[in-house]
Amino acid sequence: MGRHNLTYIILFAFRTSVCLPLFFVPIHLRAIGFTGWQIGFLMGIDALMSLLLTLPIGVSNDFLTSRKLIFVSFSVLAPTFALISIASGYMVFLIAFTIMGVCFGLSQVSLKALVFKTTEKNNRGKRLALISSSEHAGIAIGSLAGGLLLMTLSFAAVFQITALLFVAVTPLTLMLSKTTTEVFKPTAYKRELFRRDVLYFSIVTFLFTYHWGAEKTVYALFLKESLGFSTLDIGVFMGVTIGALALSSLLFGRLLDLNLTTMKKLITMGVLLSAGGHLLLALSTTMTQAYVFRIIHELGDSSFMVFFYVMTAMLFKKSRIGGGSGFIAQVSIIATFIGAFTSGALLEHYRPRIPMIAASVFSFCALYFVNKLCNCVEDRAPVRTEITSE
């Protein structure tokens, strides 16, 4: 097995394990008596903790090997999920979700930094699209399996299964590629992070990824309370629709490699499909409508994710891409936390449809800055080539 492939397999296993219970957690929290505010904060606290540490984690991937950081995070996640399986009080959940936030950030940033650092320019679209495909295939399988397991098992049992999966996968992380390391002065990162194209990229990322936080808080509740989905229905729905994202990511990456589309067309299409599909889903009244509109949304998310990874690789020098990708990931985490928290607040007063509609508006707003970003990148093309060369 090639080490490149092992990275994608471990990323797939990570997302599968996490997503067995993830989307169903708000249902569990509401069932044990937590309020909308409490649910929103718990679903956003992992993003908040990642926010505090993601940039340092990204930078640490430039002077520590990524596989060591991945090993540490997986080693901590196993007992954390075991703790959640026996938790009932709010403070215990708060502590556990805080730890998960740190480890989720460490795992995701380090796995993706490892791919960035070991990917050459040839077939970059395909290789970076595999990040999105592996990750979202794991989300699809995990969501589907979680729904099936919860038909017959308790939430406690599913959390315990997740813990055991991390125990099984952790030793494999020691077989990942060893990345080169180098220590840089802070000014080296400052020059890259405060460029105009990076700032526009950050704004687009923030406006688009706000809806991720909204989904964490209200998505499963919307399907259950507004459309009458059962737990199994939710699992199948998420598995099928996210599966569409995973498969289409490979297509979009290939289109870039073959020069059959441009970055500007890719991201513009992505925002329109994602925001439009999300809005239509929020307005849907039947299961059939929900499937159609959610698949449209996922195709948009897929297009955005391929753009996101390729643009990250274009904007930052490979030796410092740990810090660069960590910075962009931190922006998305800020947006996710704000999306989760504000959606929880809206959930206190409105049905789940309203927070979802609000999230789609944020995504549409990204279009204005997409145009500025793409124009800026085109203007800086000669400079960017110099910056990203080794």
KENU-787001 format. One line per 4 residues: number of its first residue (from 1); their letters; for each residue x, y, z of C-alpha. Coordinates in Angstrom, 3 decimals. Example, Ala and Ser with C-alpha at 12.3 -4.5 7.8 and 13.67 -1.06 7.14 Angstrom:
1	as	12.300/-4.500/7.800; 13.670/-1.060/7.140
//
This chain:
1	mgrh	0.000/0.000/0.000; 1.414/3.379/-1.009; 1.783/5.903/1.776; -0.217/8.420/-0.238
5	nlty	-3.121/5.993/-0.263; -2.704/5.253/3.442; -3.204/8.950/4.210; -6.523/8.966/2.378
9	iilf	-7.573/5.698/4.047; -6.847/7.087/7.499; -8.675/10.321/6.667; -11.633/8.192/5.549
13	afrt	-11.478/6.117/8.744; -11.242/9.247/10.895; -14.330/10.825/9.389; -16.277/7.551/9.416
17	svcl	-15.574/7.030/13.111; -16.446/10.594/14.109; -19.642/10.649/12.051; -21.150/7.486/13.473
21	plff	-22.706/9.596/16.259; -21.952/13.175/15.174; -25.076/14.260/13.284; -27.345/12.517/15.757
25	vpih	-25.849/14.133/18.862; -28.354/17.071/18.913; -31.200/14.523/19.029; -29.507/12.777/21.956
29	lrai	-28.846/16.052/23.767; -32.441/17.211/23.356; -33.707/13.819/24.561; -31.752/14.114/27.827
33	gftg	-33.167/17.582/28.449; -30.624/20.122/27.169; -31.944/23.479/25.912; -31.409/24.945/22.443
37	wqig	-28.718/27.262/23.834; -26.904/24.344/25.477; -27.097/22.224/22.320; -25.847/25.087/20.157
41	flmg	-22.921/25.780/22.485; -21.913/22.123/22.763; -22.082/21.660/18.990; -19.934/24.773/18.564
45	idal	-17.469/24.309/21.435; -15.300/21.897/19.461; -15.055/24.592/16.787; -14.206/27.189/19.437
49	msll	-11.359/25.083/20.849; -10.101/24.351/17.371; -10.242/28.091/16.755; -7.833/28.742/19.591
53	ltlp	-5.369/26.106/18.414; -5.749/25.562/14.660; -3.178/28.132/13.540; -0.580/26.909/16.068
57	igvs	-1.405/23.350/14.992; -0.881/24.300/11.348; 2.448/25.963/12.102; 3.497/22.968/14.206
61	ndfl	3.118/20.803/11.070; 5.953/22.858/9.547; 8.440/22.028/12.310; 7.078/18.715/13.646
65	tsrk	6.203/15.668/11.546; 2.502/15.466/10.806; 2.263/11.761/11.572; 3.325/12.322/15.198
69	lifv	0.593/14.915/15.650; -1.988/12.601/14.081; -0.929/9.755/16.377; -1.334/11.946/19.474
73	sfsv	-4.785/13.192/18.473; -6.130/9.703/17.697; -4.728/8.395/20.974; -6.733/11.011/22.901
77	lapt	-9.961/10.691/20.924; -10.460/7.032/21.869; -10.858/7.615/25.656; -12.802/10.835/25.021
81	fali	-15.547/9.017/23.135; -15.540/6.368/25.858; -16.148/9.159/28.393; -19.079/10.545/26.385
85	sias	-20.694/7.112/26.347; -21.216/7.288/30.133; -21.823/11.051/30.433; -25.131/12.582/31.509
89	gymv	-24.310/15.961/33.093; -23.761/19.109/31.052; -20.304/19.816/32.501; -19.028/16.361/31.550
93	flia	-20.230/16.893/28.001; -18.619/20.323/27.993; -15.230/18.901/29.013; -15.457/16.030/26.526
97	ftim	-16.522/18.270/23.645; -13.693/20.656/24.488; -11.149/17.844/24.232; -12.734/16.645/20.997
101	gvcf	-12.453/20.142/19.562; -8.711/20.167/20.158; -8.221/16.673/18.742; -10.526/17.162/15.751
105	glsq	-8.509/20.218/14.780; -5.209/18.445/15.324; -6.309/15.437/13.265; -7.848/17.313/10.353
109	vslk	-5.192/19.990/9.954; -2.342/17.489/10.281; -3.814/14.946/7.846; -4.433/17.632/5.238
113	alvf	-1.050/19.278/5.818; 0.554/15.898/5.209; -1.238/15.635/1.841; -0.290/19.199/0.884
117	ktte	3.358/18.581/1.752; 3.604/15.315/-0.195; 1.647/16.363/-3.318; 3.470/17.576/-6.416
121	knnr	1.957/19.858/-9.073; 1.300/17.024/-11.524; -2.317/15.864/-11.141; -2.706/18.245/-8.205
125	gkrl	-6.443/18.591/-8.856; -6.993/14.832/-8.582; -4.779/14.354/-5.523; -6.243/17.263/-3.604
129	alis	-9.775/16.303/-4.650; -9.070/12.962/-2.958; -8.934/14.848/0.351; -12.540/15.904/-0.129
133	sseh	-13.586/12.554/-1.586; -12.018/10.491/1.223; -13.294/12.824/3.910; -16.851/12.976/2.648
137	agia	-17.029/9.294/1.784; -16.223/8.761/5.466; -18.949/11.219/6.465; -21.437/9.406/4.198
141	igsl	-20.575/5.918/5.448; -20.396/7.070/9.065; -23.772/8.817/8.904; -25.439/5.876/7.203
145	aggl	-23.898/3.355/9.594; -24.777/5.572/12.570; -28.427/5.660/11.556; -28.486/1.880/11.111
149	llmt	-26.755/1.233/14.436; -29.083/3.550/16.330; -32.048/1.482/15.170; -31.002/-1.233/17.582
153	lsfa	-28.289/0.248/19.823; -28.217/3.071/22.349; -26.231/6.265/21.875; -23.856/4.998/24.580
157	avfq	-23.090/1.888/22.539; -22.433/3.903/19.371; -20.029/6.179/21.259; -18.224/3.075/22.543
161	ital	-17.940/1.669/19.011; -16.416/4.968/17.903; -13.866/4.734/20.715; -12.909/1.203/19.639
165	lfva	-12.474/2.287/16.009; -9.950/4.909/17.082; -8.100/2.293/19.120; -7.862/0.137/15.983
169	vtpl	-6.759/2.900/13.591; -4.238/4.685/15.833; -1.306/2.254/15.207; -1.654/2.757/11.436
173	tlml	-0.826/6.457/11.789; 2.776/5.523/12.603; 3.116/4.202/9.032; 2.280/7.547/7.385
177	sktt	4.852/9.454/5.329; 7.424/11.461/7.263; 7.282/15.110/6.229; 10.248/17.465/6.152
181	tevf	10.397/20.082/8.899; 11.770/23.610/9.092; 11.421/26.450/11.603; 10.470/29.893/10.290
185	kpta	10.351/33.334/11.814; 6.818/34.755/12.343; 7.483/37.432/9.717; 7.678/34.736/7.023
189	ykre	4.094/33.712/7.756; 2.947/37.318/8.080; 4.060/38.119/4.534; 1.909/35.313/3.162
193	lfrr	-1.154/35.581/5.414; -1.714/39.307/4.863; -1.565/39.275/1.077; -4.725/40.604/-0.555
197	dvly	-5.549/37.322/-2.320; -5.279/35.415/0.966; -7.569/37.916/2.699; -10.216/37.590/-0.040
201	fsiv	-9.885/33.797/0.171; -10.452/34.050/3.916; -13.636/36.096/3.484; -15.048/33.672/0.910
205	tflf	-14.223/30.774/3.225; -15.881/32.462/6.210; -19.132/33.301/4.429; -19.398/29.883/2.834
209	tyhw	-18.520/27.731/5.852; -20.937/29.532/8.190; -23.559/27.024/7.018; -21.453/24.127/8.327
213	gaek	-22.077/25.320/11.876; -25.787/25.745/11.180; -25.919/22.177/9.891; -24.225/20.822/13.003
217	tvya	-26.913/22.358/15.197; -30.162/22.142/13.236; -29.751/19.772/10.258; -30.766/16.534/11.993
221	lflk	-33.451/18.334/14.002; -34.864/19.839/10.778; -35.110/16.422/9.151; -36.735/14.921/12.240
225	eslg	-39.039/17.713/13.383; -39.933/19.498/10.133; -39.991/16.586/7.685; -40.774/13.683/10.026
229	fstl	-37.664/11.607/9.259; -36.895/8.652/11.526; -33.365/8.063/12.799; -32.842/5.488/10.036
233	digv	-34.240/7.904/7.435; -31.725/10.535/8.601; -28.810/8.117/8.360; -29.755/6.949/4.855
237	fmgv	-30.434/10.512/3.732; -27.059/11.766/4.917; -25.226/8.748/3.561; -26.722/9.015/0.062
241	tiga	-26.429/12.784/-0.316; -22.914/13.100/1.105; -21.932/10.147/-1.076; -22.812/12.346/-4.051
245	lals	-20.346/14.929/-2.723; -17.580/12.355/-2.338; -17.955/11.027/-5.884; -18.349/14.407/-7.578
249	sllf	-15.178/15.713/-5.898; -13.119/13.349/-8.050; -14.884/14.631/-11.167; -14.250/18.289/-10.347
253	grll	-10.596/17.629/-9.563; -10.161/15.844/-12.867; -11.840/18.674/-14.783; -9.252/21.068/-13.355
257	dlnl	-6.327/18.822/-14.295; -7.640/18.542/-17.869; -8.224/22.320/-18.077; -11.919/21.721/-18.817
261	ttmk	-12.940/24.305/-16.241; -11.377/27.260/-14.449; -11.080/28.009/-10.769; -13.505/30.934/-11.135
265	klit	-16.169/28.820/-12.832; -15.678/26.046/-10.292; -16.179/28.239/-7.231; -19.007/30.297/-8.745
269	mgvl	-20.924/27.154/-9.596; -20.144/25.739/-6.169; -21.545/28.707/-4.246; -24.691/28.921/-6.390
273	lsag	-25.494/25.222/-6.102; -24.658/25.030/-2.399; -26.537/28.137/-1.293; -29.479/27.523/-3.626
277	ghll	-29.803/23.889/-2.629; -29.585/24.756/1.057; -32.328/27.365/0.733; -34.608/25.035/-1.221
281	lals	-34.015/22.259/1.315; -35.096/24.595/4.109; -38.326/25.244/2.189; -38.983/21.606/1.252
285	ttmt	-42.003/19.729/2.575; -41.515/16.168/1.309; -38.787/13.547/1.452; -38.402/13.554/-2.336
289	qayv	-37.883/17.317/-2.409; -35.360/17.012/0.414; -33.297/14.432/-1.503; -33.246/16.477/-4.713
293	frii	-32.354/19.777/-3.067; -29.788/18.251/-0.722; -27.960/16.551/-3.583; -27.869/19.889/-5.403
297	helg	-26.400/21.427/-2.243; -23.805/18.663/-1.887; -22.660/19.083/-5.494; -22.059/22.734/-4.667
301	dssf	-20.150/21.834/-1.525; -18.070/19.377/-3.540; -17.142/22.044/-6.077; -16.228/24.430/-3.272
305	mvff	-14.071/21.877/-1.456; -11.986/21.097/-4.545; -11.545/24.829/-5.127; -10.669/25.276/-1.431
309	yvmt	-7.853/22.720/-1.419; -6.388/23.667/-4.795; -6.473/27.386/-3.965; -4.741/26.683/-0.643
313	amlf	-1.982/24.821/-2.486; -1.659/27.688/-4.986; -1.424/30.490/-2.430; 1.127/29.089/0.026
317	kksr	4.674/27.825/-0.302; 4.848/24.091/0.383; 7.368/24.414/3.215; 4.986/26.782/5.043
321	iggg	1.695/25.321/3.915; 1.098/23.884/7.370; 0.750/27.393/8.770; -1.073/28.675/5.697
325	sgfi	-3.609/25.861/5.575; -3.975/26.135/9.352; -4.865/29.804/9.018; -7.545/29.128/6.390
329	aqvs	-8.862/26.207/8.456; -9.060/28.551/11.436; -11.227/30.940/9.435; -13.636/28.109/8.624
333	iiat	-13.686/27.109/12.284; -14.623/30.646/13.342; -17.456/30.568/10.834; -18.561/27.106/11.968
337	figa	-18.643/28.151/15.611; -20.595/31.324/14.873; -22.966/29.354/12.637; -23.561/26.719/15.318
341	ftsg	-24.007/29.200/18.145; -26.288/31.630/16.324; -28.340/28.764/14.914; -28.782/27.450/18.443
345	alle	-29.962/30.901/19.508; -32.472/31.023/16.652; -33.588/27.526/17.605; -34.717/28.888/20.950
349	hyrp	-37.420/30.969/19.227; -38.010/29.435/15.791; -38.348/26.076/14.088; -35.208/24.659/12.398
353	ripm	-36.141/26.078/8.976; -35.232/29.646/9.951; -31.578/28.976/10.934; -31.134/27.046/7.682
357	iaas	-32.514/29.909/5.582; -30.209/32.345/7.372; -27.205/30.110/6.597; -28.004/30.050/2.878
361	vfsf	-28.000/33.867/2.811; -24.425/33.900/4.156; -23.326/31.538/1.383; -24.891/33.701/-1.325
365	caly	-22.972/36.712/0.038; -19.710/34.903/-0.733; -20.284/35.438/-4.469; -19.306/39.105/-4.257
369	fvnk	-15.886/38.244/-2.831; -15.415/35.252/-5.154; -15.135/37.668/-8.069; -12.626/39.845/-6.207
373	lcnc	-10.556/36.816/-5.200; -10.362/35.373/-8.700; -9.467/38.727/-10.241; -6.786/39.242/-7.600
377	vedr	-5.289/35.799/-8.201; -5.199/36.422/-11.949; -3.475/39.772/-11.415; -0.869/38.201/-9.112
381	apvr	-0.296/35.058/-11.193; 3.427/35.690/-11.964; 4.109/36.570/-8.336; 2.153/33.612/-7.063
385	teit	4.173/31.239/-9.220; 7.345/32.595/-7.653; 5.969/32.326/-4.144; 4.779/28.736/-4.444
389	se	7.859/27.317/-6.154; 10.274/25.312/-4.090
//
